[in-house]
Amino acid sequence: MRMRDVALLLVILFGFISSARPLFLFDFPLSWDVWYHIAIAQNFSSGNFFWDNSFFAPEGRPHTYPPLFHILLSLLSRIGGFSPLMMARILPPILFSSSLLTFFLLSRRLLGDKSALAATLFSSVTPIILDKGLAPLPETLSFPFLFAGLMYFYEGKMRSVLFFLLAFLTHGLTFIVCVATVVLFSFLMFCSEKDTSRLMFSIKVCIVLLVVTSPYFLYTYFSKTTLPYGGRHLLSFYPTKLGFVPLVLTCLSLPFLRRSGEHILIVSFLAATFLLSFNPFLLPARFIEYTAWPAAMLSGIATNEILSKEKGRGAIILCIIFLFGFFQSHTYTEKFKPEVDHTEYLSLLFLAHTSLSGNVMSDWHEAPLIAAISGRPVFWGGYELTAPRLHERKEDYTLMETTWDSSLLKKYGIRYFFFEGKEKEIPLDKIYCSSHSLFIVPPKA
């Protein structure tokens, strides 16, 4: 086994161990989003592929979220004999290691072995990348498709379309990054080298993607899907999200960039994701997570150049740089905790076994946890895409919290009201759980 292979194995093993920490520290997966995905995977396991009956009860809503992650979670649960919850705990180190491996393959194709190894090493300790590596999310699953797609696209192979489509079926933002990078790269290459053959190939790829994905876009349009908007981060957030070490190394790499296709692709990847992180329409803050990957590539370029000039002290310099990056990523992620504790989990599990039928009313934050753990339909939902009567629901929830109008309970088929906070004088039968309260609506309501 060559030294390169040993080094790569050690980097991926380090990433595996880093992302496996929650499996041994906690009994529940990290992140709020995963509970929404577990609930949808349970929908799929029950054969509900097109209609989401877990959220926004009693009507439910059409499924418009890309389905591949939910299908995978459902299939692995069936094949392995584990619950979706257990699979969600097992998946993070597998997905993160796969992301690191495919990122190395893309980086090696563009930069060579040494820079690719350095880039992969720094990506494993980039705060926002490790953040995603700790949680089982569609986005983490989509990273290998993004990297494989870009690699084959750069080589001029149509199989890139397959990986772009897999990204499309997994996570919408990843597909946007694929298309934006392809378009910007083709434009810059044409301006730089007047390369019409690559431009025509890019147009061909985009046409195929448009034709294949258009039925989904029509489906979401007629389902009245709304675009989520999550706000944007100020530039001051970037050192925290990307890490000081990758940012400094990215700046140091600029003098070493060439007008080659490899470096133009990396710059296109970086510029596309950075510009998308300031878009005014669609979750701009989330695109920082993609900016971190090309920043790691540029860090690899800078590190390789520094080490080549400091051969005698290269190992020491690399260790010091790595330790700085590791410290910041560890500081950034050590505060992460699961969204649910044992007491709350048991109280919600109670709903799965009680004989009283009916839906559960809660705020939007608790809704995915309730749906995933209890299996009961909830009044609210994770992600408000295609939500029926959303404005009316928000007003009714506020009214319910203030006046306890029993007509609202009948309107939405509510049997349980889950209230987070201190005890209040509420005209409902109560079961208390820590700082959360589960209120059972009397049958006459």
Secondary structure by P-SEA (a helix, b strand, c coil): ccaaaaaaaaaaaaaaaaaaaaaaaccccccaaaaaaaaaaaaaaacccccccccccccccccccccaaaaaaaaaaaaacccaaaaaaacaaaaaaaaaaaaaaaaaaccccaaaaaaaaaaaacaaaaaaaacccccccaaaaaaaaaaaaaacccaaaaaaaaaaaccaaaaaaaaaaaaaaaaaaaaacccaaaaaaaaaaaaaaaaaaaaaaaaaaaabbbbbbccccccccccccccaaaaaaaaaacccccccaaaaaaaaaaaaaaaaaaccccccccaaaaaaaaaaaaaaaaaaaaaaaaccaaaaaaaaaaaaaaaaaaaacccccccccaaaaaaaaaaacccbbbbbbbcccaaaaaaaacccccccccccccccaaaaaaaaaaaaaccccaaaaaaacccbbbbccccccccccccccccbbbbbccccc
